[in-house]
Amino acid sequence: MRQKNSATADSKNIYLLMLAVNLSWLLVSCIYTDSFFVFLDACFVGITIIVCAAMLGYEDYYYSSKNISSFFEISLKKLQKKLKNEQNSLKNRKYTSKPVYLGVGYEFKPKHSRELHALLENGLSGATGPNQGSFQIQNLGKGRDIFTHVKDLEGHTLIFGTPGSGKTRFFDLLISQAISRDDVVVVIDPKGDSELKEKARVMAQNCNKRFEVLDTYELENNTSAFNLLGSSNKPTEIADRLTSLLESKSDFTNYASEAICAAVISLNYLRRPITISSIKNSMNLKFYFKAFLTRLISYAFENSSKEALDQIAAFCTKNGLDIESYPKLAGYMEISGFEVKTKTDESITDEETSDDKESEDSASGRRTKRSSRSSKSTSKEKKSSSSKTFDPYRNLKEKARVLYEIYLFIRSLNRDSTPAEEEFEHLYSMCCKDDTYFIKVSSSVNPIMSSLSMSDLSRYFSKDSGAISIRDIYMSGSVLYVSLNALKNSLLCSYVGRLILADLCSFCGDIYARNYSGPHISIFVDEAAEVCNEYLVQLLNKGRGAKASVTLATQTLSDFKKKFGSDYAATQFIGNCNNMIALRIKDADTAKAFTSTLAKTTIYRRSTSIASRYEVYTRGVSESYNYGLAGADECLFPDSALMMLPNFEYVAKLNDGRLIKGVIPVLTD
C-alpha cells in the first residue's frame, strides 16, 4: 500500500491526469485522424508535458528550495519605535495593556500543520552554514511583526532550548523591553553572560535607570553591598531561608533552624545588625545567655518589678558577670547602692574565692596532692592562672534556670497584662541545650554559613550598614543584574540565587498583603534549574497578585526533574507557566512536554492499492483497484520538527491561545 499526504497529492494528481488525457487523445488521433491533427495533438501534448514539469518543479522548489534564513538584527532605537507604534495602535483600539515584541512570524494554524507534515514526510532540507536546522518551517507562512501584551506575561513564561539555540538572546529582547516599560527588573544569570549584562546596562542607561550589579566571582564589579537576608528581621523567616540551602531535610535541619532562629532573636535583643556573619558568630550558648539576660532586665523594667531587679542584680554579683555589658542594670545597681563590679573586680573576686577555698580545704584535711610551692612568685602565678581560667558563663544551664524563675515571678505579678514571650522562652530552651546539640548544628549549617561569609564575600554580603536589598531596588525603580558564575563556583551560585529568590518571594508577599500599587516587577532567571527551590515555586503561584512576572529559561525538562526529585513535581512546576516557548530542542521528553500542551488537528492521507489474482481453474485474471482517504489526529506542531529549528527560531504557545511560529532578532546598539 502507498500513502501520500493530501497537502501535495491534489496538485500532482491533476497534472498527471492532464498528461494522461492528452496522451490518450494523441493515441486515438493517430488511429482515426489524418497527420495534421496528429501533429496538432502532439504539439498540445508537448506543451502539456512542459507545463506539468514546470508546475511539479515549482512544487519541489516550494517544499525544498525555499530554505532561506529569516534571521535579522534590530537596533534598540528601532525596537523602541516599533513598540511605540504598536502602543499607539492599541490606544486607538482602547486597549490599555502595553505591547511586547516577539520578533517576526505568523500564527501557526492547521493548514500550516498539514504542510509541515508533508515536509516531514518528504524530508526537510537542512540549513547551509553554521546554523542548525531547516528554514523551511519558518517559510510556511508570511512573516509579520508579532506582539503580545504585558498582561499575558503576568502568567509567567518558560523558555526551552538547547545551548546556543538563542535563549540568552531572547532574554536580551525581553529584558530590554521590560526596562523601557519602567518595570523593576531583576536578572538572575547563573552563567554570568557579559553580553547580556552589557545589553541590560545600555538599556538602563538609555532609560535613565539605576543599574546595580551583584557579582559573586569578580567582586570588584559590584556596585553596592547586598543584604542577602533582605530587610526582614523575623527570626523564623530568616531561619527558613538559610535552612532552605540544605540539600536534605532531616532532624539536623530542624536543629539548624532552631539555632539560627535563636541567633536572630539574640541579635535583635542586643540591637546588633543581622547579617550572615553575625548569625554565624552568634550561634553559641554564651551569646544566647547574654541576650537572654538582656531581655530579662528589660522585661523587669517594663513591669516595674524592683524585687525582680534586685534578684537579677544579686545573681550577676554572685556569678561575677560583667555589669558593664548591661547598662540598664548597671545604672539601677548604682542608684540602689549595689556594688558594681568591673572585669578587674571579677578577677580579684576570683582570686579571693580561690584562696578561701584553699584554706577551707587545708582546715578540713581535703587538700589534694600537689608539688610543694612556697615562694611568693609561685603563689602569684597560681593566682594569675586561677583568674584566667575563671569563666562566669560556666554551667549556663543552671544559671538559665535561675533567671527563668525570675521571669516566671515577674509574670505571676500581673499575668493578665503580661503575656508569655515566645522568643524569650525559645532562648531559654536553647540555653538548656548541651554541647552535642551544637555539634550537630555545626555539622549541618556551618559549611553553608562559612561559604557565604568568607573574608572577601563578607564585605558585600555581611556589611553592617549601607547594604541594599530587593526592597531598595523596588523603591528606586532600579535594574538588578546578578551574575552567579556557576562554572566557577556552583555551590555559591546555588546559595546566592536561592536567597535572592527567597527575598523576592517575601517582598512580593508584602506587596500583595498591603495591596500596594507600585511598578510592575519583571524577574528573569536564566538556567533556572541551578537556583530553583520552593521560593521560586511560590513566586510562580502567587507572584501575579503582586504584579510580578517571572521568565525562566532552561535546557531540558530533565533539569527540573533532577532538581525536584520527581517527574510529578517537575511537571507541576512547568504547569505554572502560561506562556511556553520552545527554541531548538534535542531532548525527546522535553519536546513531548511542550507539544502535549498543544491542540490536535486532523491530517488526511490518501492511500491507493492495486491487486491482481490469477485463477488456475478458470484461467482468468482478476484485478482490483482501491482508493481511500483516512484522517488521523496529530499534534498541531510535531515533536520532530522542534528538533529541526535553526538558531533564534521558536514556537510559542501564548497565554492568549495563539500558537506562534517566529524568529527573534539579535539586538544591536
Sequence and secondary structure as in RCSB ss.txt:
>XXXX:A:sequence
MRQKNSATADSKNIYLLMLAVNLSWLLVSCIYTDSFFVFLDACFVGITIIVCAAMLGYEDYYYSSKNISSFFEIS
LKKLQKKLKNEQNSLKNRKYTSKPVYLGVGYEFKPKHSRELHALLENGLSGATGPNQGSFQIQNLGKGRDIFTHV
KDLEGHTLIFGTPGSGKTRFFDLLISQAISRDDVVVVIDPKGDSELKEKARVMAQNCNKRFEVLDTYELENNTSA
FNLLGSSNKPTEIADRLTSLLESKSDFTNYASEAICAAVISLNYLRRPITISSIKNSMNLKFYFKAFLTRLISYA
FENSSKEALDQIAAFCTKNGLDIESYPKLAGYMEISGFEVKTKTDESITDEETSDDKESEDSASGRRTKRSSRSS
KSTSKEKKSSSSKTFDPYRNLKEKARVLYEIYLFIRSLNRDSTPAEEEFEHLYSMCCKDDTYFIKVSSSVNPIMS
SLSMSDLSRYFSKDSGAISIRDIYMSGSVLYVSLNALKNSLLCSYVGRLILADLCSFCGDIYARNYSGPHISIFV
DEAAEVCNEYLVQLLNKGRGAKASVTLATQTLSDFKKKFGSDYAATQFIGNCNNMIALRIKDADTAKAFTSTLAK
TTIYRRSTSIASRYEVYTRGVSESYNYGLAGADECLFPDSALMMLPNFEYVAKLNDGRLIKGVIPVLTD
>XXXX:A:secstr
 EEEEHHHHHHHHHHHHHHHHHHHHHHHHHHHS HHHHHHHHHHHHHHHHHHHHHHHHHHIIIII       EEE
HHHHHHHHHHHHHHHHHTT  S EEEEEEEEE  HHHHHHHHHHHHH     SSS  S TTTGGGS  EEEEEEH
HHHTT EEEE  TTSSHHHHHHHHHHHHHHTT EEEEEESS  HHHHHHHHHHHHHTT  EEEEESS GGG SS 
B TTTT   HHHHHHHHHTT SS SHHHHHHHHHHHHHHHHHHHTT    HHHHHHH SHHHHHHHHHHHHHHHH
HHTT HHHHHHHHHHHHHHT  GGG HHHHHHHHHHT     HHHHHHHHHHHHHHHHHHHHHHT         S
HHHHHHHHHHHHHH  TTSSHHHHHHHHHHHHHHHHHHSTTTS   HHHHHHHHHHT  HHHHHHHHHHHHHHHH
HHS HHHHHHHS SSS B HHHHHHHT EEEEE  TTT HHHHHHHHHHHHHHHHHHHHHHHHHT     EEEEE
SSGGGT  HHHHHHHHHGGGGTEEEEEEES HHHHHHHHSSHHHHHHHHTT SEEEE     HHHHHHHHTTS E
EEEEEEEEEEEEEEETTTTEEEEEEEEEEEEEEEESS HHHHTT  TTEEEEE TTS EEEEE  EEE 
